[in-house]
Amino acid sequence: MESDLRSIGELARDSGLSISALRFYDGAGVLAPARVDPRTGYRWYAPGQLADARLLARLRRVGLPLADIRAVLGAAPGSGAAQRLVDGHLRRLEDGLADARRELSSIRRLIDQRENPMTTTPVEYRFTVPARELAEALDAVRFAVGGDPELPVLSGVLFDLDGGPLRLVATDRYRIALAEVTVESSRPEESEESVAPAALAVPAASAVVPVALADAVRALLGSAEGAVELTLGAGEVRVTVGGHRIEGAALDHDYPDYRPLVRLEPVHRIDLPAAELRAALVSAATSSLPSGPHGAACEVALLTVDGEGRFAVAAPDAEADGAAGALRVAVNRDFLLEALPVDAPGQLVLELGGPITPLAVRPADRPGTFSVLMPVRLPA
């Protein structure tokens, strides 16, 4: 009976949502009224919907996307699904705040250099890393270095030190590779009179190392053990190992912000031997599609997960599994093969999110080293 229901105006007053917002959420399938008058179209809400409306208002205030709001309100009680969605949104907000802090630190340094050009000298950071880890990291990212002359910043490897491990990053826009290296010790170096105290409080440095210099560093490392000393800053890169030193100029370009690109929320995580995935990709039927760099043709394979969670590599024209939870992701086969460790006998983790979301592949024992590839859109 209408006497037991709240009018849309009453729900708006008690929940903090406006009448127009309630109409919008009804149309979006987020919060439908319990009853709509067939003659006037007036909306009426059940007493229990006040709690949902108040929850909706708070989810809206923190910027939760509409699809996730719908999923939170529709989650089964006790399933944990609503909490996971909120936790994921909190992580994204925290990542965004960390990104903003990082950018503002760079902005402050640039402002200081702009306002005090004669007295400000960029800080150089000297630190040591294990030689074997640095060699493995260079091997892990080298394949993704860009070669487009119109994008010279991508023709190098980013060495990024930001208060944690050293990250090596390479991308050609179609895939991105990232590897982490343990930092054993680090300290800034500066002239006595020219560095502001604020600069010393920022334990961060980065340099885009030209690919030729990165290759020379890898050759210098060889199969060396022990520690490598690196110095980044002031537009220079220096590497010292075993009494030998190599140095050169960094690329004078701002590298794209890679962090948002490697924050993935996969739906499926598939553990499998590296050799098994390589063999499946090599033997699978493929289709040639114009989806490579600059529209070049590439061989496309299809990664599938059926309704039971079973993974397979199939031809792009394979019949789709209509079961709930089934997934089909088309990928440039050669790009994925290049992302696999050449001689890795161990396990890999393949992370799939959807047919148009990036996919990742990483060694199971080194989660901080991974590659991200953009999927290929199959013709309709």
PyMOL commands that set and color helices and strands:
alter all, ss='L'
color gray80, all
select helices_A, chain A and resi 2-4+8-15+19-27+49-61+66-74+81-115+131-144+152-154+197-200+211-221+259-262+274-283+293-295+333-339
alter helices_A, ss='H'
color red, helices_A
select strands_A, chain A and resi 6-7+35-36+43-45+124-130+156-162+166-171+175-181+185-189+204-210+227-233+236-241+244-249+268-273+287-289+298-305+311-314+327-332+347-352+359-363+370-373
alter strands_A, ss='S'
color yellow, strands_A
deselect
rebuild
show_as cartoon
